Amino acid sequence: MKWEKIGTTVYATGERTVTYAKGDLRIESRKHRIPHANGEGYWMHTNYVLIWPDGYSRDFYSLRLAMTAGNEDLEKRGEEA
């Protein structure tokens, strides 16, 4: 079983959310705007959120780290990773 991209939402501001799923776990790749310190313009930042079925979530700095944590959780529960 592999992580499957199940949806993308793109907002008018250029922000976007990409959702991946494997078993009952989800990962959301959230790209959002961070304002510059001088107040002019912004830069884009992406964080990766692993979401369990009970609503608990944990942030990661990379998609690979989020997927690894999800795979480890599935293995602990005896599901195919």
C-alpha positions as CSV (number, residue, x, y, z in Angstrom):
1,M,0.0,0.0,0.0
2,K,1.3,3.4,-1.0
3,W,0.5,7.0,0.0
4,E,-2.0,8.2,-2.5
5,K,-2.6,11.8,-3.4
6,I,-6.4,12.3,-2.9
7,G,-7.0,16.0,-3.4
8,T,-5.7,19.5,-3.9
9,T,-7.3,22.8,-2.9
10,V,-5.8,26.0,-4.4
11,Y,-6.8,29.3,-3.0
12,A,-6.9,32.7,-4.7
13,T,-4.0,33.9,-2.6
14,G,-1.7,31.3,-4.0
15,E,-1.9,29.1,-0.9
16,R,-2.7,25.5,-1.4
17,T,-3.5,22.2,0.5
18,V,-2.5,18.8,-0.9
19,T,-4.0,15.8,0.8
20,Y,-2.4,12.3,0.9
21,A,-3.9,9.2,2.4
22,K,-2.8,5.7,3.4
23,G,-5.0,3.4,5.4
24,D,-6.9,5.6,7.9
25,L,-4.1,8.3,8.1
26,R,-3.9,11.5,6.2
27,I,-1.1,14.0,5.5
28,E,-1.9,17.5,4.5
29,S,0.8,19.6,2.7
30,R,-0.1,23.1,3.7
31,K,1.5,25.9,1.7
32,H,0.7,29.3,3.2
33,R,1.8,33.0,3.1
34,I,4.1,34.5,5.7
35,P,4.3,38.3,5.7
36,H,7.7,39.9,5.4
37,A,8.9,41.7,8.5
38,N,8.7,45.1,6.8
39,G,5.1,44.5,5.9
40,E,5.6,44.6,2.2
41,G,4.9,41.3,0.4
42,Y,5.2,37.8,1.7
43,W,7.0,34.5,1.3
44,M,5.5,31.0,1.0
45,H,6.1,28.3,3.6
46,T,5.0,24.6,3.5
47,N,4.4,22.4,6.5
48,Y,3.3,18.8,6.5
49,V,0.6,17.7,9.0
50,L,0.1,14.0,9.8
51,I,-3.5,13.5,10.9
52,W,-4.8,10.4,12.8
53,P,-8.5,9.2,12.6
54,D,-9.2,10.6,16.1
55,G,-8.2,14.1,15.0
56,Y,-4.8,14.2,16.7
57,S,-2.2,15.8,14.4
58,R,1.6,16.4,14.3
59,D,3.6,18.9,12.2
60,F,6.7,17.9,10.2
61,Y,9.2,19.9,8.2
62,S,9.2,17.5,5.2
63,L,6.8,15.2,3.5
64,R,9.3,12.3,3.8
65,L,9.4,12.7,7.6
66,A,5.6,12.8,7.8
67,M,5.2,9.7,5.6
68,T,7.9,7.8,7.7
69,A,6.0,8.6,10.9
70,G,2.8,7.5,9.4
71,N,4.3,4.2,8.1
72,E,5.8,3.5,11.6
73,D,2.4,4.1,13.2
74,L,0.7,1.7,10.7
75,E,3.4,-1.0,11.4
76,K,2.9,-0.7,15.2
77,R,-0.8,-1.3,14.7
78,G,-0.1,-4.3,12.5
79,E,-1.3,-2.8,9.3
80,E,0.6,-2.9,6.1
81,A,3.1,-0.1,5.7
